[in-house]
Every structure is written in structure tokens, then in C-alpha cells.
Amino acid sequence: MASSKARSRNRPARSASSRPSARTSAAASQAVKPQADKPQAGARAGQQKRQPAGAPAVAEPVRPSGPPLWLQLVTTVLALAGLGVASYETWAHFNGSHLAACNGSGSENCTAVITSSQSMVFGVIPVAILGLVFYVFVVAIMSPWAWQIRRRWVGQLRLASMIAGMGFVMYLIYAELYQIGSWCLYCTFVHIITFILFCITVVAAALWGLGKPAKAG
């Protein structure tokens, strides 16, 4: 009987001694958790440093859909200048073929150029008329209104017209230098304008594209 009582007395002591070990293990697990959360807290703090709270989002620069307005106006002015010279040459062709400040007898001889056989296409159509018609179209296609039409067929038409214009200019320069033997001041002015417009058109196509393709259906 005495031994059983002693055993019963020792049982609560053992259970009481086992309770602190459970508490210590729980405390140890709680102590480990903050240490595991420290890298996450550091990463969050780094993100807050990189982007302060409440700071406005920085918007990326928007790429313009076409050439700037000043470039459109430049092409319009150049096209109008070419149209003016082509109109004057056409008038001179039908009114005595005399151009102001270009009636010399040397290498610079506008009269010799615009009255030569090379000044007539197929012997029927004057080159001056072709230049006039070409620059009427160029004024329209180089206007700011036409630049705002962001359609691929408009861009292709503009580029194709300037390629064709430069090809005809190269032929006229060859005819002046090697067939006629004289050059025309007014014709050279138109050639330079055509070359500048050609360069602008090619650069615009490379930077801003030819426009959006037509929607199917």
C-alpha cells in the first residue's frame, strides 16, 4: 500500500515536469519565425526604397504616329516652291521660252534646254507640263492634311511618287549634261527640291512607317 501511494504521489510531479518542455518548444518555434521573416521584410523595405509610397507612376514617352507638324509644313512649302517654278517654266514654254536671269549662251542656257528635243516626251508632251502635273500632285500629297491620313496606301503612294520623280530627275540631269550640253537654273532648282522631298519621304517612312494597313472586310 505504501508503495502504491508513493507511486501516485510521483505521477503528478512527472506530468508537471513534462509541461515546461512543451512550453519551451513553443517559445523556441516562435523565436525562429521572426528570424525567418527577416529576409522578406528586407525585400519589402528594398521595394519601398525603389518606389516610394504615393509617388506618381512614371509614364513611358509616347512615340508619335507620324512626322511632326513642322516637318509637314516644310514639305508643303517645298512642294509649293516646286509648283511655282514648274508653273513658270510651263508659261515660258508657251510664251517664247525666255526665262528671267537665264538667257545666256554658255553652259547655263535655259532657253536651249526647254526648246531642245529632249524637252518633249515622245515628241508630244512638254516636260514642263509633266513637271507641273507632278508638283500639283506633290502639293496635295505633302500637305499636312495628307500626312494626317495614316493609311498605308497613302504612304506607299507618297513614297512611290517621289521615287518616280527622282528617277525622272536623274534622266533630265543626264540629258542636260550629255545630250543638250547646257543646264537650266530653274530646272536645277526643281531638281534640288525633288531630291530634298525624296530624302524626307524616305526618312519619314523609316522612322514612322507608311501607315496602318487597310482593315480586311
Phi, psi and omega in degrees: 000317180297323180290323178294321178296320180296323178293318179296326178290327182283338182296310177301326181295322179292317179295323178293324179289334179282336181296315179301330180293323177293319179296319181293324178293322177294319178295324180293321178293322176294327179288333181282327184299312178302325179293324179289332181278350183297317178298322178295319178296322178294321179295319178296320178296322178295321178295321178295326178291320180292323180229096182301149179293135179085358180284138180292144180291136181276117181278140178287145180298135181274127180284128180297148183280347181202182180300150178294164185297323182296325178289324176297319179292324178298315179296325179294316180296317179297319179295321177294322177296317177296322178295321179297315180292318179297324178293319179294320178295322178294318178297317180294327181297325182260005182225054173094352176058036177248122179250138183298137176062023179209058180236026182288169180255003181269214181291332176266101184213094182294323181298317179296327182287311187279355175250003181284168178293334179286348179278000178239126178274122184058021180070012185235309187263122177293141177299327179299322178295318178298318177297322179294312179297319180299315184282339169297317177292320181297321177300319179291315185283340180260004179287154177303327178298317180290324178296330181286343178280094184274065176245143186298322183294330177291315178296320178293321179294320178296313181294318180295322180294321180286328175295316178296320178297318179292325176297319179291325177297318179298322177294318181295320178297318177298317181296320180294315187280323189249341181252314181274321182084010177220160178232153185251129180298317181291321177297319179297322178298317178294323179297318180295317179298317179298320179295318179295317178296324177297314179297316180297319180296318180293316179295318178297320178294325180287323185274318186244001178079178181265357179115178182278141178291155179293142180287135180286139177072000000 
